[in-house]
Amino acid sequence: MSAPLVTVLIDSYNYGRYIEEAIDSAIKQKFPHELREILVVDDGSTDDTPERVKKYGDSIRYFRKANGGQASAFNFGFAEARGEIVALLDADDVWLPDKLRRVCEAFEKNPQVGMVYHQTHWWRAGEEITGDPNFVEVSGRVPANRISLLRYPMSSTSCVAFRRDALHSVLPVPESLRSQADAYLTALIIFVAPVAALPEPHAKYRLHGANLFQTNGGEASRSRIRHRMAMRAALSSEIRGWLERHGHDLSSPDLRDYLKQWTKAQEQDDFELHKPNRWRYFQHLVEYPRIYRDIKSARHRLYDYVRAFGALLLGYDHVHLVDDLRRVYKGLPDKRAKEAKSSEERKESLATN
């Protein structure tokens, strides 16, 4: 049997209740079945995942391994993948029917491209909520342009596909990354090859109680914040290490500001656990208009400074009053409730407002 064009790599851990929807969405693609293979890597699930995937028989290649985290599952899957293109799918998400066709067309049209990514829908219990508010369409050789580098988003697992040859330079994914392994790949692939973005949505990202970047207060949320901070610290260290090993100057202004997003995300999460004083929060906020000065209008930079000085006067708990006044002035509905957004989401919304 000849090698397939595309490997669909589904990583799963205790997502038996969702995995059939994920597999079905890969099988039902409007794409020749002989040109794709579907790998399911079960990272030591303790639920009914093995029983649920049995019904697929030879339609998929199912591998069960000892639990090691997302990076471990990715590395296992990449080693087994036979396709020229590897498209990732989390077991709790689904693809729309044209996903593989459109992704492969993009790779064919752009032979030098190492990754294709696309917009996605956020959804809960089958109900579409919104398009991903953090999606930004950035194509080409990203590090060659400061604006592209600062706007480039960290796309989630189910939205990315890689040319396998381009992955060689960034593999294996450090297995300290029990989560956020997708961020490691998307953060570094831009330094290996150009990327291509598709503006239309081709996947649905499921919102549920176990999402790493969806928290609703309480000790469970605090525990999740501590976990993602630990993973982000490991992620940042590994990204910096890779860049240094490959001859990149971390002190260059563009790269310094690109890497700053993880520092700012850590600070924002830490504030959720340990409320900052006014001066500390001011220092945090006043950096945004400097970092993103090239992709913000003068009006939005001014508002950033107003908000920073508002934090200095009002404190962390009351800076929302500045936002409330702005909404009243613009005639927008009240959305004062604190949003459980990831730090990466906060960075992107600040950068592109």
Secondary structure, DSSP 8 states (H G I E B T S, - for coil): ----SEEEEEEESS-HHHHHHHHHHHHT-SS-GGGEEEEEEE-S--SSHHHHHGGGGGGSEEEE-----HHHHHHHHHHH--SSEEEEEETT-EE-TTHHHHHHHHHHH-TT--EEEEEEEEEETTEEEEE-TT-----B-GGGSHHHHHH-----GGGEEEEHHHHTTT-S--TT-SS-HHHHHHHHHTTTS-EEEEEEEEEEEE--TT-TT---SHHHHHHHHHHHHHHHHHHHHHHHHHHHHTT--TTSHHHHHHHHHHHHHHHHHHHHHS---HHHHHHHHHTHHHHTGGGS-HHHHHHHHHHHHHHHHH-GGGTHHHHHHHHHHHT-----S-----HHHHHHHHHH-
